[in-house]
Amino acid sequence: ARAQLPPDDKSFTQKFKVQPAVGDDAKKHPDKHLPKAHTCFFSLNLPSYSSQAIMEDRMRYAMYNCVEMDADFRLSEIEMTGWDLM
C-alpha cells in the first residue's frame, strides 16, 4: 500500500488507472456505491454515477471517512449514519 502520493509528476513511475466498479449491484445501482481505491495497484474502481455532483459527493465521503488502506474494510451500520444511499 502507498501511504501517500509521489511528491511530483516526475516521481510517478506507475500509471494511475481508473476502472469501472466491480459487481452486479454496483453496475445496476452505481449511486449507492462508494469508489474503491487499490493503493498497491495504483487504481480506482469508480462506479458509473448518474451525475458529476453524485460522483463528487461519493468521492468526498470516501476520502474523508475511510480509515483503512486498499479498501480492506466495510463500514459498519453506525458509520453509515448520515450517508444517504437514496
JOQUISUL-V144042 format. One record per pair of residues at least 12 apart in sequence whose C-alpha atoms are under 8 Angstrom apart, sorted by sequence separation. I is the first residue (numbers start at 0). J is the second residue. D is the distance in whole Angstrom. If there is no record, write none. Layout:
# JOQUISUL-V144042
I|J|D, I|J|D
This chain:
# JOQUISUL-V144042
33|45|8, 34|46|6, 33|46|7, 20|34|7, 32|46|7, 20|35|8, 30|46|7, 29|46|5, 30|47|8, 29|47|6, 30|48|5, 29|48|5, 30|49|7, 26|46|7, 29|49|8, 25|46|6, 26|47|7, 21|44|7, 30|53|7, 34|57|7, 18|42|7, 20|44|5, 33|57|6, 34|58|7, 16|41|7, 17|42|6, 18|43|6, 19|44|5, 20|45|5, 32|57|8, 33|58|7, 15|41|5, 16|42|5, 17|43|5, 18|44|5, 19|45|5, 20|46|5, 14|41|7, 15|42|6, 16|43|6, 17|44|6, 18|45|6, 19|46|6, 20|47|7, 34|61|7, 13|41|7, 17|45|7, 19|47|7, 33|61|7, 38|68|7, 39|69|7, 37|68|8, 38|69|5, 37|69|5, 36|69|6, 37|70|7, 35|69|8, 36|70|6, 35|70|6, 0|37|8, 1|38|5, 0|38|5, 1|39|7, 0|39|5, 32|84|8, 31|84|5, 30|84|7, 31|85|7, 30|85|8, 0|68|7, 0|69|7
